[in-house]
Amino acid sequence: MKHALHHMDFIFQTAMGTYPLAAQCEMLAEHGYQGLTMSAWSQDLKSIPQVKPTWGLDVGAVYLIYRKGLESFVIQVFESIEGCTTIELALHSGDEVTNFDRRMLERLLPICERRGLHINLYPHARYGMQTTSEAVALCREFNHPLLNIVFNGYHWYATEEQALEQRLDAMWPWLQHVNIAGTRRSPLGWGGLATIETLDEGEMDNFVLLGALERRGFTGRVGVLGWQSMGGDVYGNLRRSATAYRSMEQRLAAHPEWALLTETPR
C-alpha cells in the first residue's frame, strides 16, 4: 500500500538558520512528499491553514514537548492551533513519566474534546517518556479515544528497546502514525546515542520495519525524521530519503517475504 509520506521540519532548521516556509513546502512538493510535521517552536504555526491551498501539502501534525514550566505554552498551542488536528506530544517532566505529565494530559484532553484535536504520544530517547512501553501504559491508564501513539523507529532503535514485533503488537490499538530515519548507534549521534541520517544510510533496517507494519495492515502516514547534524544539502537529503522510501515501498509490494528475517547468528 502506498502511504502518505511526510517529513518533519527539523531538517530545515540548520546550523546556518531556518529555511522559510515557502522554501520548505516547495522542496517537499518537488520531491513528492504529501505533507510535513511542524515543530511547535516554528514561527509559521499561524500559517498552517495556508499550506494546503498554497502548496498542496498537509500539515499532518505539530510536534510539541512538555517540560515543567512549559504548561502555559503547551496549553496555548492546544487552544490556538488551526488547520491541524494532531499534536505529537513528547513528555519530559522528569527522568521517567511523572504525575506532572499525567496532570498535563488531564488538562489537555478536555481541550481536545472541545476543539476536535488528537494527542499522539511521542516516545523520545533521553526524555521521561522514552519507550513505547511507557506510552502504551499511559494510553491504558487514560483509556481516552483522543490519546494515541506515534511510533518513531529512530527512538526505538536509539533506546535499544528491541523486540520490534512485540512492541508493534502492544502499540497496535493506539498506533496512528510512524516516523522513520536512517540511523546508527554512535556516541557522536543525538544525545550520544545514535545518528539521524537519510533513509539510504545507517544500520537501522527500515525495510524490515515497513514490512512488519504492512503485515499488520498499517494505513497511517509515514514521516521522515531529519536533523541539522545530518549535514549536507537539505534539498538533496530530502530527495535521497524520498527515493529510498518509495523504493522500499515498491520492493515490499512486490516481495513482502523479503522483509521476514531469521535470527542474526551470535
Residue pairs with C-beta under 8 A, 6 or more apart in sequence:
1 214
1 219
1 253
2 249
3 218
3 219
3 220
3 221
3 222
3 249
4 34
4 35
4 58
4 60
4 221
4 222
5 32
5 33
5 34
5 221
5 222
5 223
5 224
5 242
5 245
5 246
6 33
6 34
6 35
6 36
6 37
6 58
6 60
6 221
6 222
6 223
6 224
7 28
7 33
7 36
7 37
7 223
7 224
7 226
7 238
7 241
8 36
8 37
8 39
8 63
8 179
8 223
8 224
8 225
8 226
9 24
9 36
9 37
9 38
9 39
9 42
10 39
10 225
10 226
10 227
10 228
11 224
11 226
11 227
11 228
11 230
11 234
11 237
11 238
12 18
12 19
12 23
12 24
12 226
12 234
13 39
13 228
14 228
14 234
15 228
18 43
19 27
19 234
21 44
21 47
21 51
22 55
24 36
25 36
25 51
25 54
25 55
25 57
26 55
27 234
27 235
27 238
28 35
28 36
28 55
28 57
28 238
29 55
29 56
29 57
31 238
31 239
31 242
32 242
32 246
33 57
33 238
33 242
34 57
34 58
34 221
35 57
35 58
35 59
35 60
35 221
36 51
36 57
36 58
36 59
36 60
37 59
37 60
37 61
37 62
37 63
37 88
37 179
37 223
38 44
38 45
38 48
38 59
38 61
38 62
38 63
38 84
39 62
39 63
40 62
40 63
40 64
40 65
40 73
40 77
45 62
45 77
45 80
45 81
46 82
48 59
48 62
48 81
48 82
48 83
48 84
49 82
49 83
50 83
51 57
51 58
51 59
51 83
52 58
52 59
52 83
59 83
59 84
60 84
60 86
60 177
60 221
60 223
61 84
61 86
61 87
61 88
61 120
61 150
61 177
61 223
62 77
62 81
62 84
62 86
62 87
62 88
63 87
63 88
63 90
63 122
64 74
64 77
64 87
64 88
64 89
64 90
65 89
65 90
65 92
65 124
65 127
66 74
66 89
66 90
66 91
66 92
66 93
66 101
66 104
67 92
67 93
68 93
68 94
68 100
71 104
71 107
74 104
74 108
75 107
75 108
75 111
77 87
78 87
78 108
78 111
78 112
78 115
78 117
79 111
79 115
81 87
81 115
81 117
85 116
85 117
85 118
86 117
86 118
86 119
86 120
86 176
86 177
87 117
87 118
87 119
87 120
88 120
88 122
88 150
88 177
89 108
89 119
89 120
89 121
89 122
90 122
90 123
90 124
90 127
90 129
91 97
91 101
91 104
91 121
91 127
91 128
91 129
92 124
92 127
92 128
92 129
93 100
93 101
93 104
93 128
94 100
94 128
95 128
96 128
96 129
96 134
97 128
97 129
97 134
97 137
97 138
98 128
101 128
101 129
101 138
102 138
102 141
105 119
105 138
105 142
105 147
108 119
109 119
109 142
109 144
109 146
109 147
111 117
112 118
112 119
112 146
113 146
117 146
118 146
118 148
118 176
119 146
119 147
119 148
120 148
120 149
120 150
120 176
120 177
121 129
121 135
121 138
121 139
121 147
121 148
121 149
121 150
121 174
122 129
122 135
122 150
122 152
123 129
123 130
123 131
123 132
123 134
123 135
123 149
123 151
123 152
123 155
123 156
123 159
124 130
124 152
124 155
125 155
125 158
125 159
125 190
125 191
125 193
125 194
126 191
126 193
129 135
129 138
130 155
130 159
131 156
131 159
131 161
132 149
132 151
132 156
132 161
132 167
132 170
132 171
133 161
133 167
133 170
135 149
135 171
135 174
136 149
136 170
136 171
136 174
138 147
139 147
139 148
139 149
139 173
139 174
147 174
148 174
148 175
148 176
149 171
149 174
149 175
149 176
150 175
150 176
150 177
150 178
150 179
150 223
151 168
151 171
151 175
151 177
151 178
151 179
152 178
152 179
152 180
152 225
153 178
153 179
153 180
153 181
153 183
153 204
153 206
153 209
154 179
154 180
154 181
154 183
154 194
154 196
154 204
154 225
156 164
156 167
157 183
157 185
157 194
157 204
158 183
158 185
158 189
158 190
158 191
158 193
158 194
159 193
160 185
161 167
164 208
164 209
164 212
165 212
168 175
168 212
168 213
168 216
169 216
172 216
175 218
175 220
176 220
177 220
177 221
177 222
177 223
178 209
178 213
178 218
178 220
178 221
178 222
178 223
179 222
179 223
179 224
179 225
180 199
180 206
180 209
180 210
180 222
180 223
180 224
180 225
180 245
181 196
181 197
181 199
181 202
181 204
181 224
181 225
181 226
182 195
182 196
182 197
182 198
182 199
182 200
182 201
182 202
182 204
182 206
182 241
182 244
183 189
183 194
183 195
183 196
183 197
183 202
183 203
183 204
184 194
184 195
184 197
184 201
184 202
184 203
184 204
185 193
185 194
185 203
186 193
186 194
186 195
187 193
188 195
189 195
189 196
189 229
190 196
190 227
190 229
195 202
195 229
195 230
196 225
196 226
196 227
196 229
196 230
197 230
198 226
198 230
198 237
198 240
198 241
198 244
199 206
199 224
199 240
199 241
199 244
199 245
199 248
200 240
200 241
200 243
200 244
205 261
206 248
207 248
207 251
207 252
207 258
207 259
208 259
208 261
210 222
210 248
210 249
210 252
210 259
211 252
211 256
211 258
211 259
211 260
212 259
214 252
214 256
214 259
215 256
215 259
222 245
224 241
224 242
224 245
226 237
226 238
226 241
230 237
251 258
252 258
252 259
